Amino acid sequence: MSAENPDSLTLTERLSKAQYLARELSEHLTQAYLPKLNALKAASREFDEKKVSDQQVFDRTKAVLDAEDFAGNIHSQLDAYMGSIRREMTQLLDDGHGSREIPKQP
């Protein structure tokens, strides 16, 4: 993952990068994280050790945790870009007529 400072980019570049990160996060969640989570859920419901071993449950759990770490890293980057965009937009909108701060979404 890149440790690039979003504030060093133009607003347009930050918007493009935020859009890319949002798309990457969405694709990762739908194509990697959720299928791994569903596989773990299915394995955890199987009580026959001949069908699903403890090692298989462990491996699936590790895969879910690794996918979650990856998603968390992307989310952190996206949050940094969105914060940078919010700060600049607030500054641009505040044209001397008082603060018109953009509320931060939860």
N, C-alpha and C positions, 0 to 999 in steps of 0.2 A: 504494500500500500504506500502511496505517495504521502510524504509529510509536508507537502507544499502549503505555504501560507496563503489562504484565500485572499487576504487583504492586499497581496502583492499583484493580484490580477485585476483586469478591468471588470466592471460590472457585467458586461456581456459575457466575458470568459467565465465568470463565477456562475452566472445563470446557466450557461451551457454545461459546465461541470456538475452543477447541482442536478440538472436534468439527467445527465448521464448516470450519476450515482443513484438517483431515485429509480431509474430504469434497471440498473444493475442489481439493486437491492430487491426490487420486485421480482425480477427473473430468478435470482438466487432463492428467494423464499418459495416461489412456486415450483421451480424445477429441481431444487436440491433439498432444501430444508424440510418442506412438507412431506415429500415422498420418504425421506429418511425417518421422519417422525412417525409417519403411518406404518412403516416397516417395524419400527420399535414397538408401537402400540400393538400391532398384530402378534409380534413375538412374545410380548409380555402377557398376552391372553392365552397363550398355548401352554398347557400344563404337562404335556407329554414330552419328556426329555429326549425321546427318540426323534421327535419332529424339530424341536428347537433346543439347542444346548445352552448351557450357561455362557459359554464362550460366544455364541452367536448373539445372545442378548447383550453381553458386554461390548462386542464389536459394534452393534447397532447403536448402543448408547453413546459410545465414543464418536461415532459418525455424526450423531445428532449434536453432541456438544461441540465438535469441530465446526459444523455448519453454523451453529449459533454464534461461535466466536467470530467467524467470517462475517456473518450478518451484523454483528455488533460493531465490527471495525468499519464496515461500509456506513452504517448508521452514524457513527461518530464523525466520519468525514462529512457526510451529508449535513449533519447538524452544524458543523463548523462553517460550511459554505452558506447555509441558510442564515446563521447568525451574522455572518459578514454582510450578506445581502441586506438583511434587516437593518443593520447599523447604517449602511450607506443610504438605503432608501429613506430612513428616518432623517438622516442629515440632509438629503436632497429635498424632502418635503418640508423641513423646518426652514422656511425662508424668512425668518425674523418676525413671524406673526405668532410666536408661542410654539410650544412643543406639540407636535402632532405625532407622537410616538406610535409605531405600529405594534399592536399587542402581540406578545409572544404566545404561540399556540402551545398547549400542554403536550 
